[in-house]
Amino acid sequence: MLARTRVAAMLGASQKPLCEVYDLVMLDLDGVVYVGGHAVPGAPEHLEDVRRRGHRLAFITNNASRPPKAVAEHLSELGVPANTDDIVTSAQAAARLLRDRLGPGASVVALGADGLVEALEAEGLVPVGVEDDAEAVATGYGPDVVWRDVMRAAVRVRDGLWWVASNSDMTIPTTYGTAPGHGVMVEMLRRFTDVEPDIAGKPARPLLDETVRRVGGTRPLMVGDRLDTDIAGGHTAGIDSLLVLTGVTGLHELASATAELRPTYLSADLGGLLEPHPRVDVHDGRGSVGGWEAVAEAGGVTVTGDGAVDDWWRAVASAAWHWLDTTGSPVDVSRLTVPR
């Protein structure tokens, strides 16, 4: 199990590049390594540099629909070489929860896609249908799951069948835009059954523990683009985290982050793994670092100075968090423009 560390209210600092401080880099995928069908600019090169320095990478995902082989092939096509041992999914974490409690050979209703079925089989469990005898039900995102199966599984959970959900993500990115994720079904089943499932994916702890168990490492770093799953998951597991700004988190979300959603480190992209992270001086609503000074006041945040873009973000975030902790309300960042 991972050791718990103190939740810090402000950004941490490192005199060494992060990839030299941590022995396992756990990477969320969408918004970090790729966006849809394209690699995030610079991501393949940055990750190759990390590997060239002899450090381990693990690619972790809350998406339970695709088997690890399919994820590894997709990454390799995008210029990020990966094999199945580098991939850990919420379906695998869910299957581990089930096997640890039920033992191999147990029958489990599989309500999801191929990735969930394969994960259950890999742990020696027997996936069955919604009408079959079973000791538990496992649910995961599956675009072809039919409503009658959801109905039948819901009744069985209400009547006492143990329920493990791969994740609780409310949205999922698609080629046609952001769509409802597995969390929408989880919330519906919660309300109908009045049952709280055991959740395997981020921000719950099992996925991160399963990653360390499979890939190894004693000092892991969680890297993600979402505060409510990736960064919150790091806090839950007691490990440090790096937030990259190539995905869904913007100025407003960052400025509004309470302590349990704040990353240890912050950078514009995965290049932050290869660099030291300076200490931000925070005092009386001012955040100062690398030539930038951000001041949070009732009228909003004002930034002066010049320097690296990453330091601009660090100064703004630190000033905004100090304001939030002091006043209880987020500061206005709507008039800020991120420097190029």
N, C-alpha and C positions, 0 to 999 in steps of 0.2 A: 504494500500500500504506500501511497505517497505521503510524505510528511507535511503536516499543515504549517503554514507560515502566517505571519501577521498581515492583516489587510492594511495596506498603506493608503493614506488619503491623497498623497501626492506622488508625482512621478519619481521613479528610482533613477539611479545613475550607475554607470559602469565605465571604468577607465580602460577596459579591454573591449574589443568587439564582442558582441553577445554570443556569437558562435564559438568563441573561445572560453566563455564562462559556463555555458550549458552543454551537456553531453548528448542531449536528444532534443531536436527541434520538431515539435508536433504542429503540423500545418493544416489549418482548415483549407478547403479547396476553393469553392466558388467565392469570388471577390478577393481572394488572396493569391492563388496560383493561376486561376483562369476566371474569365467572365464569359459564361455561355460556352461557345465553341472556340474561343480564342484565349491564348495565354495573356496574362497581364503583362504589359510591356516591361521588359527587364527581368521578369521572374525566372525564366529558364537560366539566364546567365548568373543571376544572384545565387540560385540554388546550386548550380554547378560549382560555383566558387566555394560555397559552404562545404560541399562534398569533397572538393579538391583539398580542402584543409583537414580532411579526415573525420568529419563530424556526421552523425547519423540523422537522417530525415525520416519522419513518419507522416503520411498523409491520412488525415482522419476526416470522416464525414458523418453527419447526422442522417444523410440520405440512405435509407435502408433498401432501396429498390434495386440497385446495381451490385452485382457480385464484385469482389476485389479485383478479379481478372479484368473485368470490363473497365473499371476505374484506372487500373494500371495501363491498359492499352490506350485509353483516352489521354492520359498524361504523357505517355511516350510519343503519341502523335503530335502533341503540342510542344515537343522539344524538352520535356522533363522526364528523363528515363526513370522508370519505376517498375518494380515487379510486385507480385501479389503479397509478398511478405512485408512490403512497405505500406500497405493499405490496411486501415482498420476502420470498420463501419459500425454504426449504431446497431445494425442487425447482429453483428458478431458479439457486441457487448451484451445485447439482449439474450442471445443464445447462451452466453456464459452464465448470466444470472440464472437462467432456467436450469441449466445442467448442474450448477453448484447446489441448487436446492432440490431438484428432482432426481438427479442422477441420469446416466446414459440409459437409453431405451425408453424414456418416458414419451408419451404421446402428447403433442402440442398442436392446438388449432393454429394454423398459419394463415393470418389474414393480411396479405400483402403481396409483394412481387417476388421474383426469382431470388433476389438478393437475400430476402428473409428466409426462404425455404432452404437455400444452400447453406446459410449460416447455421440453421438448426441441424441439418444433416451432418455438417462438419463436426458438431459437438456430440454426435451420437444420439441425437433426439429424433423422434419420428413425427414429421409434419403430417397432420390429418385435416380433414374437412370439418366444417362447422357443425355437422350432425353426428360426427364420430365421438366415441368415448375419448376423453382427454383429461389431463391433469392441469392444463393451463391453456391460455390463449395468448398468442404473440401477435401484435399488430404493427404494421409499418406502412409507409407510403407505397401505394400501388395504384397506378392509373386505371387498371382494369378490374379492381375490386368491385363486386356488384352489390347493390343495395340490400338484396335479400340476405346475403351473407353477413353484412354489417348488422342487420336486424337480429339474425339468429345469434350471432356472437354477443350482441348487447344483452339479450335476454339471459344467456348463459352466465355472463359476468355478473349481472344483477342477482342471479340465483346462487352465486358463490364461487364460480370458476376463477382461479387466479389469473390476473391480467398483467402482462408485461408489454409496455409500449416502447418501440424503438426510439422515439423522440417526440417532442411536443412542439415542433416548429410550426408556427401559424401560417407561414408563407413558404413558397418554394419558387425559385426563378425558373422561367420557361422561355422558349423562343418567342412566345407571344406576350411576354410580360410577367409580372409577379402574380402568382396564382395561389389558391388555398393549399396549405401544406397538411401534413399528417396531423398536426396539432389541432386543426379544425375538427377532425373526426374524434380525436382524443377528448376535446372539450365537450362535444356532443354526447359521447359515451359517458363521460363523468356525470353530466347533468341527468341523463336517463337512469344510470345505474346507482348513482350516489356512491361510487367506488373510486378511490384514488389508485391509479396504476403505479407499478414500479417502472420508472423511466430510465432507459439506458443511455440515451444521448445527452449531449451538452444542453443545458448547463449542469445536468446531473453528473455524478462522478464516475459511473461505471465505464464509460467510453475512454476516459483518460487513463484510468487504472488498467484497462485492457490493453491500451496502446503501450504502456510501459512494460506490461507483462510479456507482450509479443515481441516488441522491438528492443527492449532493454534500455538502460540508462538509469542513473541515480539522481541526476539534476536536470529535469526536463524543463523546456520552455514552451508555452502555448502561444501560437501565432494565429491571429484571426482578424476579421474585419467587423465582427458584430459584438457589441457590448453585452447584449442580453444572453448570448449563448457562449461564444468563445471566451470572452473576458470573464464573465460571471462563472463559467465553468472552471477557469483557472483558479478563481477564488475558492470555489467549492472544493476543489482538489488540493488546495493549499500550495499551488505552484505559481511562479512568476509568469507574466504574459507580455506579449508585444502586440499592440494594435497597429495595423497598417490601414492606410486611408484610400485603398484602391477598391473598396467595396461599398457597403451601405452606410457607414458612419460618416456623418458630415459635421459641420460646425455646431449646429443646434443640438444634435444628439450628444456630442462630446461635452459641450458646455453644461448640459443637463445631467451628466452622469453622477450619480451618488457613489459613495466610497466603494460599495460592493461591485460596481460596474467599471471601475477605473483600472486601466492597465498599469503594469509596472513600467513599461517603456512605450514609446510612441514614435512612429516614423511614417513618412509618406508611402513607402513601399518596402519590399523585402530587402532592399539595400541596407535597411536598418540592422539586419543580422550581421553585417560585415563591418560595422562602425562602433566606436565607443559612444556612450550616451552621457552627455554632460549633465551636471547638477543644475537644476533650476532654482534660482534664489526667489523665494516667495515671502513677501512682507507687505502688510497693509493693503492687500488687494492688488499688489504688483507682482508680475512674474517676469524675471529677467534672465536671459540666457543667450549666449552667442551673438551679441550685438542688438538683440531685440528687447524691448520692454513693453509689456502689455499691462494696462491699467483697467481694472473693472470698477465701474461706478454706476450710480443709479441710471444714468443715461445710456449705458452700454459699455462696450470694451473699446479702448483706444490703443493702437499699437504704433510705436515709433521705433526708428532704428533701421538696421539693415543686417543681412546675414543669410544663413542657410534656411531653406523652407522648413525643414524639420524643426529647427529651433523656433521658428515663428509659431508653428503649431504647439510646441511645448510651452512657450510663453503664454499663449492665449489660453490653453487648457488649464494651466496652473492658476492663472489669475481668475478664470471663471470658476474653478472649483473652490478657491478660497472665498469668493463671493457667495457661492451656493452654501458652503458650510457655515458662513457667518450670518447670512440673512435668511436662509431657508428657501430662497427663490432663485431660479436660473437668471443669469444676466443676459441682456439682449446682445446677440452677436450678428444680427441681421444686416448691419451696415458694414461688416468687415468683408474685405476682398482678399482671398488667399494669393500671396505673391507667386509669380511663376518661378 
